[in-house]
Amino acid sequence: MNTVSPDETEAFLAEVCWHYYVNELTQQDVARVMGVTRLRVNRALQLARAEGIVRIEIASPFVTRLEMQANLCRKLGLAEAICAPADPVDHDYHGPVGAALAHWLAKGLRDAAWTSIGLSWGQTLKSAIQRLPRMALENLEIVSMIGGTSQGASFNAFGVASAMADKLGVNYSLFSAPIYLSPGTDRAIFLSEGAFQAHLARLQNLDLAVLVAGDVTQRSFLVSMGLPTGVTPQHLIDAGAVGDVLGHFLQADGTEVEHPISRSAIGMDLESLMKVPNRLLAAAGAHKVDIIIAACRRGLVQTLITDDVTARLVLEKLA
């Protein structure tokens, strides 16, 4: 059934569209050629779109990525998702995500969007910092959100925070403690020391938290180098862990595992993290699909930066 307005025949609409879209005339030129007013041409173009006579198709590989980003936001409850293009054959899950994170951060830094940025650690953050332009900023502090290790200094919490502060010309504050306390150590007593209390206070005033996620295999630096004595990856898997955020191991539904390690982690707790107004997770790789989903289900993430290879795997898992 023809639903075109009786005021304008379909033949008229088709001729207007042909001149405008195919011959690439301006609306004024279409009006002149057809002997009508420009207003009538404008209305005809709108009506043709509404009636489906004209359909706009964007033939670009970027459209698929935009669709993935929209689907990630919808299915994971995100405010924003960014999918960097990655090589599906030789999948470098640090480089593309690090580059996308650097671009995202640089814009906010130039706009002076934050005065206090909390950092996690890891290769992805190291990759992003290497790509950040040098700046000379004011009224900004970098705050580490997790304890560190004596190994992997270039991308552990100590190295990442100091490297980013140096790149931006700002001050930084380290959580000068191990990631996990030794068995039997009272966490409350340990953190009651003045320097730790001052750092914890800084964590309560973050504007932005930049997070990464780890799985429960030897590919995770935390698992390979940072677990407390006597705790193995299998122990965590048996407790239901699919990975960690800030040293807190999560189950698939986002709840923290029931394991003594949850009570010995030195860093920002997840409830405090949820109060940070801007929370970003940068993570990619097939081995991180479950922890990405878990972190989002817990509500820890507002902005997700990943790559298109990982995004497809996440969406397949959620299908």
DAQUILIN-V279924 format. One record per residue. SS is DSSP state (2 for helix, 1 for strand, 0 for the rest). OMEGA is omega in whole degrees, -180 to 180 (999 if undefined). D_CENTER is the distance of its C-alpha to the mean C-alpha in Angstrom with 2 decimals. Layout:
# DAQUILIN-V279924
[[SS,OMEGA,D_CENTER] [SS,OMEGA,D_CENTER]]
This chain:
# DAQUILIN-V279924
[[0,180,47.18] [0,-178,46.86] [0,-179,44.97] [0,-180,45.38] [0,178,46.88] [0,179,50.67] [0,-180,50.39] [0,179,48.73] [0,179,49.69] [2,179,47.18] [2,178,49.18] [2,180,48.65] [2,-179,44.90] [2,180,44.69] [2,177,46.74] [2,-179,44.62] [2,-180,41.43] [2,179,43.17] [2,-174,44.19] [2,-174,40.83] [2,-176,38.37] [2,-180,40.65] [0,176,43.11] [0,174,40.41] [0,173,42.80] [0,178,41.73] [2,179,42.42] [2,180,45.43] [2,177,46.79] [2,179,46.35] [2,-179,48.31] [2,-178,51.01] [2,-175,51.39] [2,177,51.60] [0,179,53.70] [0,179,51.47] [0,177,49.55] [2,179,46.01] [2,179,45.05] [2,177,46.29] [2,-180,44.23] [2,179,41.05] [2,179,41.78] [2,179,42.61] [2,178,39.25] [2,-179,37.44] [2,180,39.76] [2,177,39.32] [2,-177,35.54] [2,-178,36.10] [0,179,38.73] [0,176,36.71] [0,176,39.19] [0,176,36.39] [0,-180,33.03] [0,177,30.24] [0,179,28.50] [0,-179,25.78] [0,-179,26.39] [0,177,23.32] [2,-179,20.96] [2,-179,18.08] [2,179,19.02] [2,180,18.03] [2,178,14.46] [2,178,14.48] [2,178,15.97] [2,-180,13.42] [2,179,10.60] [2,180,13.11] [2,177,14.04] [2,178,10.71] [2,-177,10.63] [2,-174,14.27] [2,-178,14.46] [2,178,11.75] [0,-177,12.38] [0,172,9.11] [0,-176,9.68] [1,174,7.35] [1,179,5.95] [1,-179,6.41] [1,178,8.66] [1,177,10.47] [0,-178,14.12] [0,177,15.39] [0,-178,18.96] [0,-179,19.56] [0,178,22.75] [0,-168,21.89] [0,172,18.28] [0,-174,16.80] [0,174,13.42] [0,-173,13.06] [2,-178,14.30] [2,180,12.43] [2,176,8.90] [2,179,10.56] [2,179,12.07] [2,178,9.17] [2,179,7.69] [2,179,11.38] [2,-179,11.90] [2,180,9.33] [2,-176,10.88] [2,180,14.30] [2,-180,14.49] [2,179,13.86] [2,178,16.23] [2,180,18.83] [0,-178,18.74] [0,-175,19.28] [0,-175,16.63] [0,174,16.66] [0,179,19.55] [1,-178,18.04] [1,175,14.83] [1,-178,14.41] [1,168,13.39] [0,179,13.24] [0,173,14.64] [0,-177,14.70] [2,-180,15.15] [2,177,11.64] [2,177,11.90] [2,179,15.46] [2,180,14.70] [2,-178,12.53] [2,178,15.36] [2,-178,17.95] [2,178,16.67] [0,174,16.52] [0,176,19.77] [0,-180,22.27] [0,174,22.63] [0,-173,25.12] [0,176,23.43] [0,174,25.14] [0,177,24.31] [0,176,21.14] [1,175,20.85] [1,-175,18.51] [1,177,18.79] [1,-175,18.19] [0,-174,17.09] [1,175,18.79] [0,-175,22.14] [1,177,22.76] [0,177,25.03] [0,180,27.97] [0,180,26.64] [0,-170,23.77] [0,-176,24.14] [0,-179,22.15] [0,173,18.79] [0,-173,19.65] [2,-179,18.94] [2,-177,22.01] [2,-177,21.48] [2,-178,17.84] [2,-179,18.64] [2,180,21.90] [2,180,20.64] [2,179,18.05] [2,179,20.80] [2,-179,23.26] [2,-175,21.21] [2,-180,20.89] [0,-176,24.35] [0,177,23.51] [1,177,24.46] [1,180,22.63] [1,-178,23.38] [0,170,23.28] [0,-171,23.51] [0,-178,26.63] [0,174,26.95] [1,179,26.39] [0,180,23.43] [1,176,25.97] [0,176,29.44] [0,178,32.50] [0,179,34.00] [0,179,36.22] [0,179,34.66] [0,-176,34.27] [2,-178,30.74] [2,179,31.95] [2,-179,34.79] [2,-176,32.70] [2,-179,30.25] [0,179,33.18] [0,-172,33.92] [2,-178,33.56] [2,179,31.02] [2,179,28.60] [2,178,29.22] [2,180,28.47] [2,178,25.12] [2,177,24.25] [2,177,25.25] [2,-179,22.80] [2,179,19.95] [0,-176,21.14] [0,179,20.63] [0,172,17.08] [0,-177,15.46] [1,173,11.95] [1,179,10.70] [1,-172,8.52] [1,167,8.38] [0,180,8.99] [0,178,10.95] [1,177,14.41] [0,-177,16.83] [0,176,20.51] [0,-180,22.21] [0,175,23.57] [0,178,20.60] [0,178,18.85] [2,179,20.21] [2,-179,20.35] [2,-175,22.43] [2,-173,24.60] [2,-168,25.30] [2,-178,24.34] [0,178,25.74] [0,-179,28.82] [0,177,32.22] [0,179,33.18] [0,-180,29.74] [0,175,28.90] [2,-179,26.00] [2,176,28.46] [2,-178,29.06] [2,178,25.40] [2,179,25.29] [2,178,28.54] [0,177,27.00] [0,-176,24.36] [0,172,21.39] [0,179,18.69] [1,-178,16.68] [1,168,15.68] [1,-178,13.28] [0,178,15.19] [0,178,18.22] [1,-177,18.42] [1,-175,19.00] [1,169,18.06] [0,-175,19.94] [0,-179,18.67] [0,177,18.92] [0,178,16.83] [0,-180,20.01] [1,-176,20.79] [0,174,23.46] [0,-177,27.06] [0,-180,27.82] [2,-179,29.29] [2,-180,26.27] [2,-179,24.42] [2,-179,27.13] [0,-179,27.14] [1,178,23.55] [0,-179,23.57] [1,-179,20.51] [0,178,18.74] [0,-172,19.52] [2,179,17.16] [2,176,19.19] [2,179,18.92] [2,-178,15.15] [0,-179,15.10] [0,178,17.09] [0,-173,14.74] [0,179,14.23] [1,-176,10.67] [1,-175,8.20] [1,174,4.72] [1,175,4.15] [1,-176,4.70] [0,178,7.35] [0,179,9.86] [0,-180,13.54] [2,-178,15.98] [2,-179,16.70] [2,-178,13.27] [2,-176,13.28] [2,-178,15.11] [2,174,13.20] [2,-180,9.80] [2,-179,12.01] [2,180,13.86] [2,179,11.20] [2,179,10.20] [2,178,13.97] [2,-179,14.68] [0,-179,12.77] [0,-168,10.80] [0,170,7.39] [0,177,7.34] [1,176,4.08] [1,172,2.14] [1,180,2.96] [1,175,6.30] [1,-174,9.85] [2,177,12.48] [2,-180,14.55] [2,-179,12.22] [2,179,11.29] [2,-180,15.09] [2,178,15.71] [2,-179,13.44] [2,176,15.19] [2,179,18.48] [2,-177,18.10] [2,-175,17.58] [0,999,20.44]]
